[in-house]
Amino acid sequence: MTHAIQIHETGGPEVMKWEEVEVGDPGPGEARLKQTGVGLNYIDVYFRTGTYPQETMPFTPGMEGAGEVVAVGEGVSHVKPGDRVAYCGAIGSYAEERIVPADRLVVLPDGIEDRTGAAMMLKGMTAAYLLLRTYKVGPETTFLFHAAAGGVGLIVCQWAKKLGATMIGTVGSAEKAELAESLGCTHTINYRDEDFVERVKELTDGKGCDVVYDSIGKDTFPASLDCLKKFGLWATFGQASGPLPDINMGLLAQKGSLYATRPTLFTHIADRADLEELSGALFDVVSSGDVKIEINQTYPLAEATQAHIDLEGRKTTGSTVLLP
């Protein structure tokens, strides 16, 4: 027997229970992992609360982790027992041991330790597709990124600096502003003290940004649209403050023939080749030292309830790892 967090009913952080579970042998195309680290992400809250419903109860939350392969099922050749691997996108990571679809696993390079692997896959590959695919960011790009001191944000700060872009980041405190700027964010805006639309206009000489990356949702809409230049792109990729209202597409016309997209990481890594491409880009910038994964909090996995309380209370910065 092994242990995992189980959710029997949706609700607040207290619905997560540390329980004994059975983990069987891997079937065809599967691998069994002994996990060494589990990543904490805001999407875990959406599953816990029922915003993203699960078909069966109880279920184990969590979308990313790292560990050692202990067994593989029939037809699995790209990983083998003893390999150090990481993954994201396979729900059920809040567990000491688990079964994973093997095509979701990537082997960690020697220079990247397990905790870093556990902390960076979902956030790091989100940063990768946003900067390299959703809008191809380069030295000429000026963009606004909400929650610049969050898990994805701190990776984007460093990656944007490497790409030579001008990054404007919103933050909720002076400490978070200092953190984001120390990692490469060009300008920060404390949304509690300043009107971010007015400040963006000042910083861009009235021109606006090429792209706004928005994971906040309700609280930053429609103001995010007012930060864009003509033909700019609004990329909404989360809803930390609540769901967006129904959107009148005419708003995009009124505010400058804007583009809008709602990308997800899971579409971007659905194909094995795309998973390898994005994880490879992430491993390259982490291995080179251009991007450091800031693990600013760790909790025992059994104390995931407290981790969720702190995450929702905006008390965390960077990445958080739960330790089995």
ZABAFI-391138 format. One record per residue: x, y, z of N, C-alpha, C in turn; residue number from 1; residue in one letter; chain. Coordinates in steps of 0.001 Angstrom, whole numbers, plus 500000, padded with zeros to 6 digits. Layout:
residues N
n.u|n.v|n.w|ca.u|ca.v|ca.w|c.u|c.v|c.w|nr|rest|kette
X|Y|Z|X|Y|Z|X|Y|Z|NUM|a|A
...
***
This chain:
residues 324
n.u|n.v|n.w|ca.u|ca.v|ca.w|c.u|c.v|c.w|nr|rest|kette
500845|498793|500000|500000|500000|500000|500878|501253|500000|1|m|A
500334|502278|499419|501009|503560|499381|499967|504628|499711|2|t|A
500370|505896|499732|499451|506959|500122|499259|507968|498997|3|h|A
498086|508607|499015|497783|509666|498058|496741|510588|498669|4|a|A
496657|511800|498137|495566|512705|498481|494341|512277|497684|5|i|A
493219|512098|498383|491969|511717|497735|490921|512798|497991|6|q|A
490133|513094|496945|489028|514037|497068|487730|513273|496833|7|i|A
486880|513235|497866|485604|512507|497778|484447|513429|497423|8|h|A
484619|514725|497666|483613|515723|497278|484336|517037|497023|9|e|A
483837|517817|496079|484506|519077|495754|484236|520109|496838|10|t|A
485150|521082|496946|484984|522115|497961|486295|522817|498274|11|g|A
486425|523260|499523|487601|523994|499961|488799|523086|500176|12|g|A
489924|523650|500606|491141|522855|500799|490954|521661|501744|13|p|A
489991|521775|502672|489798|520717|503677|489254|519416|503085|14|e|A
488786|519432|501830|488242|518184|501251|489342|517218|500813|15|v|A
490592|517668|500848|491697|516783|500451|492116|515915|501627|16|m|A
492062|514589|501451|492353|513638|502520|493562|512774|502152|17|k|A
494441|512551|503115|495639|511713|502936|495251|510277|503281|18|w|A
495206|509411|502275|494660|508070|502480|495548|507001|501860|19|e|A
495383|505779|502360|496053|504636|501741|495357|504280|500430|20|e|A
496164|503996|499412|495616|503594|498109|496433|502420|497577|21|v|A
495860|501699|496658|496584|500622|495989|497002|501089|494612|22|e|A
498229|500770|494230|498720|501078|492888|499106|499748|492249|23|v|A
498465|499424|491159|498728|498139|490522|499930|498177|489596|24|g|A
500041|497148|488790|501107|497091|487790|500719|497925|486575|25|d|A
501714|498484|485885|501395|499267|484690|500871|498378|483563|26|p|A
499843|498864|482874|499304|498167|481713|500043|498574|480453|27|g|A
499589|498129|479297|500217|498511|478028|500280|500034|477885|28|p|A
501471|500539|477537|501643|501973|477343|501745|502781|478614|29|g|A
501860|502101|479759|501911|502807|481044|503237|502575|481757|30|e|A
503503|503436|482747|504669|503267|483614|504245|503519|485054|31|a|A
504914|502832|485980|504700|503093|487401|505858|503935|487908|32|r|A
505516|505008|488629|506530|505927|489153|506552|505912|490663|33|l|A
507748|505979|491231|507930|506342|492642|508296|507813|492612|34|k|A
507406|508650|493122|507565|510089|492930|508484|510703|493993|35|q|A
509295|511653|493541|510205|512357|494436|509797|513817|494636|36|t|A
508906|514302|493793|508416|515675|493926|507135|515832|493129|37|g|A
506246|516683|493630|504960|516942|492980|504779|518450|492866|38|v|A
504451|518927|491679|504255|520361|491485|502872|520817|491921|39|g|A
502806|522005|492514|501540|522631|492907|501194|523693|491868|40|l|A
499968|523667|491353|499545|524613|490331|498125|525092|490593|41|n|A
497800|526276|490074|496459|526816|490332|495373|525955|489700|42|y|A
495706|525238|488641|494716|524357|488022|494245|523287|489013|43|i|A
495097|522935|489984|494708|521952|490998|493496|522456|491799|44|d|A
493447|523765|492025|492311|524368|492732|491039|524212|491899|45|v|A
491148|524406|490582|489969|524282|489722|489398|522863|489783|46|y|A
490269|521853|489836|489792|520474|489962|489180|520237|491344|47|f|A
489843|520758|492381|489357|520524|493752|487985|521135|493983|48|r|A
487758|522320|493416|486489|523028|493645|485382|522576|492706|49|t|A
485739|521807|491661|484728|521376|490699|484568|522310|489516|50|g|A
485390|523371|489460|485359|524245|488283|485658|523428|487027|51|t|A
486622|522515|487144|486886|521526|486095|486424|520177|486657|52|y|A
485200|519755|486329|484636|518552|486970|485360|517270|486575|53|p|A
485405|516348|487516|485925|515007|487260|484758|514035|487095|54|q|A
484952|513040|486251|483863|512105|485966|483625|511143|487130|55|e|A
484677|510817|487872|484516|509849|488963|485062|510413|490278|56|t|A
484504|509953|491368|484964|510282|492720|485230|508961|493446|57|m|A
486158|508894|494383|487130|509956|494665|488177|510025|493558|58|p|A
488911|511144|493545|490019|511259|492597|491209|511899|493299|59|f|A
492362|511698|492707|493609|512302|493208|493953|513481|492320|60|t|A
494095|514693|492885|494415|515866|492069|495903|515916|491721|61|p|A
496282|516970|491031|497684|517199|490693|497984|516858|489254|62|g|A
498749|517736|488601|498975|517607|487156|500433|517437|486773|63|m|A
501357|517461|487750|502759|517305|487359|503570|516707|488496|64|e|A
504673|516080|488120|505549|515492|489116|506833|515002|488478|65|g|A
507685|514454|489337|508942|513857|488881|509238|512667|489783|66|a|A
510042|511766|489270|510395|510605|490072|511145|509577|489265|67|g|A
511167|508370|489799|511907|507286|489166|510932|506244|488629|68|e|A
511165|505823|487404|510371|504743|486826|510732|503443|487559|69|v|A
509716|502746|488076|509979|501465|488759|509505|500271|487935|70|v|A
508602|500505|486986|508142|499411|486117|507480|500021|484894|71|a|A
507531|499304|483779|506855|499756|482561|505989|498634|482014|72|v|A
504925|499012|481338|504032|498049|480717|504466|497703|479313|73|g|A
503690|496841|478702|503972|496366|477354|503996|497534|476359|74|e|A
504974|497486|475454|505038|498474|474383|505732|499775|474739|75|g|A
506251|499877|475965|506938|501120|476385|508431|500953|476161|76|v|A
509006|501834|475336|510430|501709|475020|511229|502977|475280|77|s|A
510563|504144|475348|511325|505401|475471|511704|505710|476917|78|h|A
511126|504982|477895|511598|505077|479284|511734|503655|479830|79|v|A
512589|503503|480851|512839|502172|481423|513015|502300|482934|80|k|A
512866|501206|483674|513068|501269|485122|514438|501876|485463|81|p|A
514428|502787|486445|515653|503479|486837|515787|504872|486254|82|g|A
515032|505176|485183|515104|506510|484578|514504|507560|485513|83|d|A
515156|508720|485583|514571|509888|486260|513721|510629|485231|84|r|A
512464|510831|485547|511549|511417|484570|510707|512519|485214|85|v|A
510097|513326|484352|509129|514331|484792|507979|514332|483799|86|a|A
506863|514919|484222|505682|514925|483358|504745|516034|483806|87|y|A
503822|516382|482944|502658|517161|483346|501501|516767|482449|88|c|A
500293|517066|482899|499126|516802|482082|498422|515504|482378|89|g|A
498952|514696|483296|498300|513443|483674|497807|513592|485107|90|a|A
496504|513790|485274|495970|514074|486613|496217|512888|487544|91|i|A
496485|513208|488827|496722|512163|489821|498091|512213|490464|92|g|A
498747|513379|490412|500142|513427|490872|500301|513549|492384|93|s|A
499248|513876|493131|499385|514014|494586|499445|512623|495224|94|y|A
500495|511875|494928|500601|510480|495357|502068|510110|495539|95|a|A
502313|509155|496453|503688|508665|496638|504127|507841|495430|96|e|A
503240|506979|494951|503495|506202|493731|502248|506261|492872|97|e|A
502443|506139|491549|501287|506221|490663|501583|505578|489314|98|r|A
500516|505328|488564|500611|504891|487176|500445|506117|486282|99|i|A
501285|506226|485246|501245|507359|484319|501248|506828|482883|100|v|A
500471|507449|481980|500640|507121|480563|502087|507426|480159|101|p|A
502798|506429|479673|504241|506585|479451|504567|507639|478395|102|a|A
503641|507889|477466|503944|508881|476433|503934|510303|476967|103|d|A
503547|510480|478238|503604|511805|478876|504937|512052|479577|104|r|A
505774|511025|479696|507023|511133|480454|508172|511600|479581|105|l|A
508988|512498|480131|510239|512888|479471|511379|512653|480458|106|v|A
512503|512174|479938|513659|511885|480788|514351|513191|481155|107|v|A
514628|513366|482454|515290|514590|482916|516781|514556|482577|108|l|A
517322|515659|482038|518771|515731|481835|519519|515632|483160|109|p|A
520768|515181|483111|521562|514986|484328|521678|516252|485170|110|d|A
521710|517415|484515|521923|518664|485247|520687|519233|485912|111|g|A
519538|518591|485752|518296|519099|486336|517816|518120|487405|112|i|A
517763|518577|488661|517409|517666|489754|515896|517435|489799|113|e|A
515499|516404|490545|514101|515979|490560|513141|517080|491004|114|d|A
513486|517787|492077|512565|518817|492581|512335|519895|491531|115|r|A
513406|520249|490830|513275|521243|489763|512371|520705|488661|116|t|A
512561|519447|488301|511713|518826|487293|510250|518839|487703|117|g|A
509993|518528|488968|508613|518509|489468|507992|519896|489449|118|a|A
508816|520909|489678|508310|522272|489814|508088|522978|488493|119|a|A
508706|522496|487422|508803|523362|486242|508035|522909|485016|120|m|A
507531|521681|484991|507001|521188|483725|505770|521959|483265|121|m|A
504770|522069|484127|503542|522742|483707|503778|524241|483517|122|l|A
504415|524864|484489|504637|526308|484388|505647|526631|483286|123|k|A
506714|525827|483209|507776|526096|482242|507324|525899|480811|124|g|A
506564|524831|480552|506090|524621|479183|504950|525581|478837|125|m|A
504209|526056|479856|503247|527135|479615|503994|528389|479149|126|t|A
505056|528748|479860|505877|529890|479440|506410|529676|478024|127|a|A
506826|528449|477728|507395|528150|476408|506379|528366|475302|128|a|A
505166|527810|475454|504222|527972|474342|503727|529410|474233|129|y|A
503599|530115|475376|503163|531514|475311|504172|532382|474561|130|l|A
505459|532204|474877|506499|533072|474324|506979|532640|472943|131|l|A
506892|531351|472656|507454|530843|471403|506393|530536|470355|132|l|A
505138|530358|470790|504103|529937|469846|502892|530874|469805|133|r|A
502279|531131|470968|501067|531960|470988|501357|533322|470360|134|t|A
502486|533908|470739|503022|535104|470084|504522|534912|470085|135|y|A
505148|535024|468921|506590|534764|468849|507333|536000|469358|136|k|A
507725|535944|470601|508322|537098|471282|509785|537247|470893|137|v|A
510186|538494|470614|511574|538785|470264|511975|540158|470754|138|g|A
513125|540663|470320|513631|541948|470821|512706|543131|470554|139|p|A
511865|543040|469519|510970|544154|469189|509664|544107|469976|140|e|A
509451|543058|470748|508153|542842|471400|508056|543573|472740|141|t|A
506918|544239|472951|506556|544766|474268|505278|544058|474701|142|t|A
505309|543416|475866|504111|542700|476303|503814|542959|477767|143|f|A
502522|542775|478110|502063|542869|479500|501788|541465|480000|144|l|A
502293|541166|481189|502067|539847|481793|501503|540053|483185|145|f|A
500266|539586|483391|499661|539688|484717|500231|538614|485645|146|h|A
500356|538955|486928|500907|538041|487941|502349|537666|487612|147|a|A
503167|538704|487449|504558|538480|487034|505389|537769|488088|148|a|A
504953|537778|489354|505708|537088|490409|505127|535716|490724|149|a|A
504192|535252|489917|503653|533910|490101|504576|532868|489496|150|g|A
504132|531621|489539|504973|530528|489069|505345|530635|487614|151|g|A
504361|530880|486744|504660|531063|485318|505383|532388|485121|152|v|A
504936|533411|485843|505480|534754|485662|506980|534853|485874|153|g|A
507488|534218|486931|508919|534322|487208|509767|533604|486158|154|l|A
509197|532561|485536|509903|531916|484424|509877|532836|483209|155|i|A
508717|533454|482954|508579|534370|481812|509516|535566|481965|156|v|A
509676|536095|483188|510598|537224|483409|511989|536900|482859|157|c|A
512481|535708|483191|513840|535330|482803|513937|535002|481311|158|q|A
512931|534319|480809|512944|533908|479397|512797|535134|478488|159|w|A
511943|536082|478909|511761|537314|478136|513065|538105|478071|160|a|A
513793|538126|479178|515092|538808|479193|516043|538161|478197|161|k|A
516068|536832|478155|516916|536122|477193|516516|536450|475758|162|k|A
515199|536599|475527|514704|536897|474173|514861|538370|473803|163|l|A
515221|539209|474784|515444|540631|474515|514182|541466|474476|164|g|A
513078|540931|474972|511794|541627|474912|511647|542626|476054|165|a|A
510701|543549|475891|510313|544466|476966|509084|543887|477653|166|t|A
509240|543549|478932|508155|542934|479693|507653|543905|480754|167|m|A
506343|544126|480733|505664|544896|481780|504868|543887|482601|168|i|A
505100|543828|483899|504431|542832|484721|503608|543459|485823|169|g|A
502396|542954|486045|501621|543407|487195|501919|542514|488395|170|t|A
501951|543138|489576|502238|542440|490834|501359|543035|491923|171|v|A
501286|542327|493072|500415|542783|494147|501109|543390|495340|172|g|A
502448|543495|495301|503164|544082|496440|504530|544570|495982|173|s|A
505142|545413|496832|506487|545921|496539|507498|544785|496519|174|a|A
507302|543793|497409|508235|542650|497459|508164|541843|496161|175|e|A
506943|541642|495662|506787|540898|494414|507350|541683|493221|176|k|A
507217|543002|493267|507800|543839|492204|509317|543686|492184|177|a|A
509912|543731|493366|511368|543597|493465|511825|542233|492954|178|e|A
511073|541195|493300|511414|539847|492857|511339|539737|491337|179|l|A
510248|540205|490745|510082|540118|489290|511171|540903|488564|180|a|A
511473|542101|489065|512494|542932|488411|513878|542304|488538|181|e|A
514140|541657|489665|515455|541035|489860|515689|539899|488864|182|s|A
514595|539332|488324|514711|538213|487388|514537|538633|485932|183|l|A
514396|539951|485693|514410|540391|484299|513184|541117|483812|184|g|A
512141|541257|484654|510959|542016|484229|511369|543489|484066|185|c|A
511089|544049|482911|511574|545401|482597|510905|546464|483462|186|t|A
509587|546397|483567|508808|547353|484366|507764|546576|485168|187|h|A
507507|546996|486404|506429|546376|487178|505384|547421|487546|188|t|A
504148|546950|487681|503022|547799|488076|502340|547118|489263|189|i|A
502275|547822|490393|501547|547297|491548|500065|547629|491344|190|n|A
499277|546624|490989|497876|546868|490636|497053|547344|491822|191|y|A
497576|547180|493047|496838|547662|494218|496945|549185|494365|192|r|A
498029|549759|493824|498282|551199|493975|498086|551986|492690|193|d|A
498204|551300|491545|498213|552019|490277|497172|551449|489320|194|e|A
496669|552298|488424|495800|551849|487339|496699|551273|486254|195|d|A
496623|549958|486051|497611|549350|485148|497420|549793|483701|196|f|A
496187|550153|483308|495970|550621|481934|496695|551945|481722|197|v|A
496518|552867|482642|497177|554180|482520|498695|554035|482542|198|e|A
499184|553160|483433|500633|552975|483553|501213|552346|482292|199|r|A
500498|551389|481693|500970|550783|480442|501053|551845|479352|200|v|A
500060|552744|479295|500086|553811|478275|501294|554720|478481|201|k|A
501589|555018|479746|502774|555848|480036|504055|555143|479590|202|e|A
504174|553874|479935|505409|553122|479653|505620|552874|478165|203|l|A
504529|552892|477392|504641|552604|475952|504433|553861|475105|204|t|A
504515|555039|475748|504287|556315|475042|502958|556325|474308|205|d|A
501950|555730|474936|500608|555740|474376|500334|554682|473321|206|g|A
501362|553916|472949|501188|552959|471846|500482|551680|472281|207|k|A
500713|551230|473499|500177|549957|473944|501109|548804|473636|208|g|A
500688|547609|474013|501521|546413|473907|501157|545581|472681|209|c|A
502103|544772|472258|501849|543817|471177|500944|542688|471641|210|d|A
501128|542269|472893|500388|541135|473419|500196|541308|474919|211|v|A
499044|540880|475416|498778|540805|476855|498534|539343|477198|212|v|A
499309|538832|478151|499129|537465|478653|498366|537547|479965|213|y|A
497169|536964|480004|496256|537198|481119|495754|535879|481694|214|d|A
496216|535533|482895|495737|534329|483581|494799|534679|484728|215|s|A
494411|535958|484834|493616|536403|485983|492115|536242|485737|216|i|A
491664|536604|484528|490255|536403|484205|489394|537599|484529|217|g|A
488392|537392|485369|487338|538387|485614|487881|539764|486012|218|k|A
488861|539814|486928|489291|541098|487488|490084|541963|486510|219|d|A
490653|541378|485479|491479|542155|484538|490793|542349|483186|220|t|A
489516|541958|483104|488754|542138|481873|487671|543189|482097|221|f|A
487454|544120|481147|488108|544229|479838|489341|545123|479815|222|p|A
489856|545493|481010|490975|546444|481054|492183|545952|480263|223|a|A
492409|544628|480250|493553|544096|479498|493507|544514|478027|224|s|A
492292|544579|477475|492154|544941|476055|492626|546378|475811|225|l|A
492475|547229|476831|492866|548640|476684|494377|548847|476761|226|d|A
495110|547772|477027|496574|547856|477084|497221|547481|475741|227|c|A
496391|547121|474749|496919|546623|473481|496966|547712|472415|228|l|A
497958|547606|471533|497986|548451|470347|497008|547897|469308|229|k|A
496785|548628|468241|495945|548118|467159|496463|546775|466675|230|k|A
495576|545858|466406|495905|544504|465933|496668|543678|466980|231|f|A
496640|544123|468243|497334|543384|469303|496598|542100|469659|232|g|A
497296|541253|470410|496759|539937|470773|496512|539850|472273|233|l|A
495304|539466|472637|494947|539182|474038|494935|537677|474199|234|w|A
495856|537161|475009|495953|535715|475252|495478|535441|476670|235|a|A
494287|534918|476811|493735|534611|478125|493942|533124|478394|236|t|A
494708|532812|479445|495079|531411|479662|494808|530928|481083|237|f|A
493923|531636|481798|493565|531216|483146|492495|532123|483713|238|g|A
492016|531786|484903|490923|532561|485515|491064|532564|487028|239|q|A
492225|532997|487499|492509|532949|488939|491516|533765|489759|240|a|A
490939|534827|489174|489999|535667|489924|488546|535300|489633|241|s|A
488331|534295|488811|486967|533904|488435|486802|533901|486938|242|g|A
485758|533208|486449|485555|533083|485003|485273|534419|484335|243|p|A
485638|534513|483072|485307|535689|482265|483812|535721|481989|244|l|A
483250|536941|481812|481860|537018|481368|481774|536586|479900|245|p|A
480549|536373|479423|480382|536154|477988|480899|537389|477255|246|d|A
481686|537168|476220|482384|538280|475573|481690|538668|474274|247|i|A
481399|539937|474163|480867|540498|472923|482048|540728|471979|248|n|A
482074|539985|470886|483211|540083|469968|483356|541479|469370|249|m|A
482272|542260|469403|482358|543631|468914|483358|544471|469688|250|g|A
483624|544082|470964|484633|544795|471763|485992|544782|471077|251|l|A
486321|543650|470421|487623|543535|469762|487718|544528|468604|252|l|A
486601|544774|467939|486576|545767|466853|486743|547173|467416|253|a|A
485954|547462|468466|485977|548819|469043|487361|549202|469559|254|q|A
488088|548224|470069|489356|548529|470732|490571|548355|469822|255|k|A
490339|548203|468513|491476|548257|467590|491692|547005|466769|256|g|A
490613|546367|466302|490747|545143|465487|491675|544142|466167|257|s|A
491373|543883|467431|492246|543029|468241|492038|541550|467926|258|l|A
493063|540767|468226|492976|539311|468179|492821|538792|469613|259|y|A
492130|537667|469756|491987|537043|471072|492167|535539|470920|260|a|A
492800|534920|471915|492984|533470|471882|492874|532915|473291|261|t|A
492406|531683|473382|492340|530983|474682|493104|529665|474553|262|r|A
494457|529746|474615|495260|528534|474449|495326|527731|475735|263|p|A
495635|526451|475618|495932|525629|476786|497210|524843|476519|264|t|A
497937|524580|477578|499148|523774|477446|498818|522394|476895|265|l|A
497681|521841|477311|497415|520440|476984|497163|520238|475493|266|f|A
496641|521269|474808|496555|521186|473354|497951|521216|472748|267|t|A
498807|522061|473325|500155|522245|472777|501047|521023|472956|268|h|A
500730|520166|473931|501582|518991|474136|500826|517683|473901|269|i|A
499670|517771|473228|498877|516561|472989|499657|515548|472152|270|a|A
500402|516027|471168|501210|515136|470335|502583|514961|470967|271|d|A
503098|513754|470920|504402|513444|471516|505500|514351|470964|272|r|A
505480|514625|469660|506528|515464|469057|506490|516879|469638|273|a|A
505281|517410|469862|505163|518751|470440|505608|518765|471898|274|d|A
505275|517700|472634|505739|517583|474019|507259|517600|474079|275|l|A
507898|516850|473193|509361|516797|473190|509965|518143|472782|276|e|A
509311|518832|471839|509833|520127|471395|509768|521165|472515|277|e|A
508608|521272|473175|508455|522279|474229|509273|521932|475464|278|l|A
509294|520648|475858|510102|520271|477023|511585|520451|476707|279|s|A
511979|520180|475458|513374|520383|475061|513783|521844|475139|280|g|A
512885|522749|474695|513171|524192|474781|513317|524612|476237|281|a|A
512461|524067|477097|512535|524373|478529|513821|523833|479140|282|l|A
514149|522572|478852|515374|521989|479402|516601|522793|478961|283|f|A
516587|523294|477726|517730|524064|477219|517955|525333|478033|284|d|A
516879|526110|478276|517071|527388|478991|517355|527171|480470|285|v|A
516852|526056|481029|517158|525762|482442|518585|525225|482574|286|v|A
518973|524326|481678|520327|523756|481733|521401|524815|481513|287|s|A
521102|525809|480668|522080|526874|480372|522194|527876|481504|288|s|A
521209|527883|482418|521197|528858|483503|520472|530141|483161|289|g|A
519972|530265|481918|519218|531475|481548|517921|531573|482338|290|d|A
517336|530430|482666|516131|530410|483483|516394|529540|484706|291|v|A
516241|530141|485873|516344|529385|487125|514931|529172|487666|292|k|A
514631|527955|488060|513311|527656|488601|513331|527969|490089|293|i|A
512557|528969|490463|512550|529449|491845|511572|528615|492681|294|e|A
512106|527644|493424|511257|526857|494331|511266|527574|495679|295|i|A
510235|528371|495902|510218|529236|497075|509448|528662|498253|296|n|A
508730|527549|498039|508005|526875|499122|508054|525364|498889|297|q|A
508201|524605|499964|507985|523156|499915|507082|522783|501097|298|t|A
506273|521760|500883|505386|521229|501915|505437|519709|501831|299|y|A
505264|519003|502941|505017|517564|502820|503737|517347|502011|300|p|A
503737|516343|501151|502550|516066|500341|501321|515844|501220|301|l|A
501515|515231|502382|500389|514989|503297|499747|516293|503772|302|a|A
500479|517421|503651|499959|518731|504086|499539|519588|502895|303|e|A
499034|518945|501844|498597|519666|500640|497500|520684|500950|304|a|A
496689|520405|501995|495629|521355|502370|496210|522721|502680|305|t|A
497277|522775|503476|497903|524057|503818|498505|524720|502588|306|q|A
499073|523912|501705|499648|524463|500467|498566|525158|499647|307|a|A
497379|524560|499568|496280|525185|498816|495793|526459|499497|308|h|A
495737|526446|500828|495326|527658|501552|496288|528803|501232|309|i|A
497577|528522|501242|498572|529560|500972|498536|530009|499513|310|d|A
498332|529058|498592|498264|529399|497168|497090|530323|496898|311|l|A
495920|529969|497417|494733|530791|497179|494795|532116|497928|312|e|A
495563|532147|499020|495736|533385|499769|496819|534282|499202|313|g|A
497356|533902|498040|498407|534664|497341|499638|534862|498228|314|r|A
499937|533846|499028|501100|533910|499916|502319|533229|499299|315|k|A
502155|532633|498124|503274|531922|497499|503843|532736|496352|316|t|A
505128|532531|496091|505753|533102|494898|506532|531989|494205|317|t|A
506730|532178|492914|507492|531185|492175|506813|529830|492223|318|g|A
507627|528774|492297|507088|527415|492272|507042|526816|493670|319|s|A
506087|525903|493860|505912|525190|495107|505989|523695|494816|320|t|A
506715|522962|495643|506843|521523|495464|506317|520810|496715|321|v|A
505483|519800|496484|504981|518935|497549|505878|517702|497585|322|l|A
506349|517332|498759|507340|516247|498886|506674|514988|499447|323|l|A
506613|513901|498629|506013|512653|499094|506782|512057|500265|324|p|A
***
